[in-house]
Amino acid sequence: MSETETIAAISTPPGEGGIGIIRISGDQALAVGAKILRQRSGNPVTTWPERKVRLGYVVTAEDDPIDEVIYFYFKKNRSYTGEDVLEIQGHGGYQNLKRILSTILQAGARAAEPGEFTQRAFLNGRLDLAQAEAVIDLIRSRTDLAQKIALNQLRGSLSGVIKEQEDKLLALLVPVEGALDFPEDEIPDLERSKAQKELQAIRSNVANLLAGAERGIILRDAATVVIAGRPNVGKSSLLNQLLGEERAIVTPIPGTTRDFVSEIIDLEGVPIRLIDTAGVRASVDLVEKAGVEKAYRLMAAADLILVIFDAATPLTTEDRELITFLAEKQPIIVLNKTDLPVKLPT
């Protein structure tokens, strides 16, 4: 892989759609475009007005039409990647876009690696690292809040805060280095107390940024909430109730859930991955035993655990083992079947 090669890729998701987009980036973008694009009249494209939409055709090396398209050109240093970019918009659909991309590659471009367009934008100074990371966060955002935060980061909000702290540190460093390098010159004494206060303020701001990063990870990846308990205490019923749909099978037969069931919900802007696990109990059934072991692994890795107990039944051995296992996880206790006489210890 070379940064000087001209690259191309389909920019729209797989599947059928009204429009499919292919982008070409690099010094040879227009040379590749000249080989595969024709005007509506069938004549070669010889002029490339910047940022103006034009109608034409993509053709094969034998000049056979593949699709009617619109295309436009972004000049180097005024494009997303900082390179010459040619964008082609054809009709959506797997086969159509595959043929267009294949023709582009035969004309001299190379298939782009995943994320390579954004990588080039970073290397060419169009985006800094925080903004480059925000691109994928924006694409993968699952809630309105996550989308809003990713967009603000893409617009430079995080970069601005980091730059501000960097400038403050440099302002504190300059007089220190001056005093060390030129002790004989009349450099004003450092105001130590003022410098210490400013340094403490910077440390506090950085700590807030790190705390915000932890919240950002949850918004990006979703918080994992595991629903646990012994068989037939209502775990799957709770999952279905939280989702508002019949996602998990519910029966009176203990051990119905053998493997975990996972879905994501939007809780006031925070993505939550709910996981319904197999009922925890000793079992000689190999499949159920594997499900119980997986349930314990999921609980160990969870951000939060909802542990359900049957309020109408005294604590069992499985309940007590679960309580011991979760002692340091600070789970939320959920009591089910409270409409029946309560038999759990108070």
N, C-alpha and C positions, 0 to 999 in steps of 0.2 A: 504493500500500500504506500503510495506516494502522495504528498500534499500538493504536488504540481499537476497531477492527473486531473482530467475533467471527469466528473462523476455524474451519475444520474440515478434516480429512484422514483418509484411511485409514491406519492405523498398522501393519497387518500386510502382509507381502510379497505381491506378486501371485501368483495361482495358486489351485488348489483347496486347501481345508483345512476342518477341522471348525469352526473359529471365525475370524471376521473382526472386527477392531476398528476403530471410527471414534471419533475424539475431537473434541469441540467445546470451544473455549476463548474466553472473553471475557465481557464484562458481560451479553450477551444469550444466553448459553448456555442458560439455563433457559427463556427465552422461545421460543427456537428449539425446544428439546425439547418444550415444551408443544404446539407446533403439529404435531409429527410423531410423538409417542409416545402410546400409549393403554394403559390398564390391561388386564389379561386379560379383564375384564368388558366392555371396549369403551369405558368411560368415559374422559374426559380425565384426564390426570395433574395433580393440583392441589397435591400436597405432595411435597417433595423432601428426605427425610431424608438427612443427610450420610453417605457411605460405607456405605450399606446397599444390597445388591443386590436389585433388583426385576425381576419378569418382566412382559413386556408385548409390544406390537406396534409396529412402525413402519408408519405409514400415509401414503398420498398426501394431497394437498390435498383430494381427494374422499372421504377416509376409507376408501379401499380398502387392505386389509392388504398389506404388502410382505414382511415377515418377522417371525417370532417372535424376540424378543431379550431379553437382560437388560441393565439399565442402572443406573448409579450416579453419584452427584454428589460432586464434591470442591469444598469451599468455597474462595473466594479466600484467599490467603496460606497455605493448607494443601494446595495442589495443586502439580503439577510446574511449571506456568507462573507460579504466583502469581496466577492469575485463576480465576474460576469455570470449572470443567471438568466436562463431562458426557461420560461414556464409554458407548458403545453396543457391545455384543458380539452380533453376529448370526452366521449361518452363513457359512462362508467360501465363496469363489467370486467370480470377477470380476464377473459380471453382477449378482449379488445386492448386493454392496457398492457397485457403481456406481450402482444404483438408490437405495440408501439415501442415499449421499452426494449424489446429485442432488436428492433430496427435501429434505435439510438445507440445501443451497445455495438452493433455491427458497424456503425458509422464512426466509431472511435472513442466513445465514452466508456467508463468503467462503472460497474454496479457499485453504488455507495454502500459502505458498511453501516450498520445500525448506529444512528446518532452522528454520522460523519458530517452532515450539513451543519449541525450545531457546533461540532468540534471545530470546523473551519471558521465559523463565526467567532468563536472564542480565540482561536489562533490569530485571526486577522483583526482582533481588537474591536469587533462589533458588539460582543458581549463579554462581561467579566464572568468569573467562575460562578458566582452566586446567581447571576442571570441565566447562565447556561443550565444550571441545575433546576432553575424555576421552569424551564421549558417543559421538561418531562413531568414535573409536578402539576403543571397546568393541564397537560394532556390527560394525566391519570386522575385528576381531582374527581372525587365522588360526591362532594357536597358543595353548596353555594359558598360556604365559608372557606373551604379548602381552595376553591377556584379563585376567590377574591384575594386570599393571601398569596397564592402563587403568582397572580397577575401583578400585585404590588411589588413582589420581589423581582419579577421580570422587568418592571418599570424602574428598578434601581433603588427601592426603599431600603432594603437590607444593605446594599453596597454603600449607600450614602451614610448610614449609621456607622458602618465599619470604617469608612474613610474619615469620618469625623473623629473617631477615637484614635486613629492612626495619626492624624494631624496634631491632636492634643499631646500624644506621646512624643512626637518629634519636637514640639514646642518646649516640652520639659527637658528633652535630651540636649538641645542646642547649647544652653548655658553651661550644662555640666561638662560637655566635651570642650567648650571654650575655656573653662577654668582649668581643665586638665592639660590641654595642649599649649596654652599660653599663660602660665602662672605669673609671669613677670608683668604682663599687661594689666592695665587698670580695668578689669572686668568686674562689674558689680557682684557683690556676694549673693549667693543663692538665698532666696527666701524659703528656707527649709519647710517651715510650717505650711506655707501656701502651696508649695510643691507637693507636700505629703497629702494635703486635702484634695488637690486636683488628681493625684495618682489614685487615691482611694475612690474618687468619683468615677474614674475610668474603670477601675476594677469592678465596681458595682454595675456599671453599664455593661461590661463584658459578661458578668454573671447573669444579668437579665437576658442578654442575647442567648447564652447557653440554655437557660431555662426555656426561653421561647423556642429554641431548636428542638427540645424534647417534645413540646406541644406540637410543633410542626411535623415531627415524625409520626405522631398519632394521626394528625389530619391527613397526612400522605398515605400511611400504610393501614390506618384504622386501628382502633383499640380492640384488643381481643378479650371478649367476655365469654367465659366457659360456664355452661350450666351443668352442674354435677349433682350426684346423689345416687342412692341405691335404686334398683329397678322398681318401676311402677310407682314412683312418688310424684310424677307429673312434670318431668323435665321437658318432654316433647310437647305437652300441652302448653307449657309456659313459652316455649319457643314459638309455637304457632300463634299464641296470643300476642306476643311482642311483634311478630311479623305481620299480623293481620291476615294470615292465609294459612291453609293447611299444608305446610311444607313437610312436616315430619309425620310419619304414620303413628297413630295412637290406638292402642288396643289394651284390653285388661290383662293381657298375657305378659308377665315379667320377662325382660330380655328381648323385647321387640326391636329396640335399637341396638344393633351389633357394632356399627361403625359410626363415626361422628357425622353430623349434618351441620353445614355452615352456610350462613347467609349474612349479608351486610345491610344494615339499616342506617338511616340518617337521623341522628338524635340531636336536634337543635344545631345542625351544622357540623356535628362531629360524626365521622363514619365509625360505626361499631360493627365488628365482626362477631356475631353470635354463634356459638358452637354448642350444639346438643350432643352429649356424649353417651356412651354405653353405661348402663346402670352398674354401679360398683358392687360387686359381690364375688365370693369364691365360686369358681366354676370349673368343671372338668371338660366342658365343651371347648375345643381348641379355638373356634372362631370367636366365641364370646370372651374367652380368656384374653385373646389378642386385643379385642375391643376395649376391655377393662384396662389393660396395660397402656393402650394408647390414650385412654381417658386420663390416666395419671400423668402421662407426659404432657398432655395439653394443659392440665391444671398447673403443672410446674412452670410452664412458659407463659401462662395467661397474665394479662394486665389486671383482670378482675374476675372473681369467681362468684357465681350465684349458686349456693349449695342448698338443695331443697330437702326438707324433711317432711314426713307424713305425720302431721300433728295428731292423728287419730290412732297412732301406733306407738308403743314404747320404743325407746332407742334400741336398735339392734347392734350386733357385733360389727356389721358393716358400717353403720352410722358412726360408731365410736372410732373405728379405724380411720374413717374419713375425717372426723374432727381432729384427730391427732395429726394426720398428714397435712391438714390445712391450718394448723395452729399459727404459723408464722405468715400466712398469706392474707390474713384479715379479710376473709370472705364475707359476703352479704348473706345472712341467713334468711331463707324463704320458707315459711310454713304453709303447707298445702292441706286441704281437706279440713279447714278450721270450722266448717259448718257441722262437723261431727264432734262427738265428745272428745275433748283434748286429753291425750294420755301421755304426752311428752312431759318430762320434768320441767318445772318452772325455774 
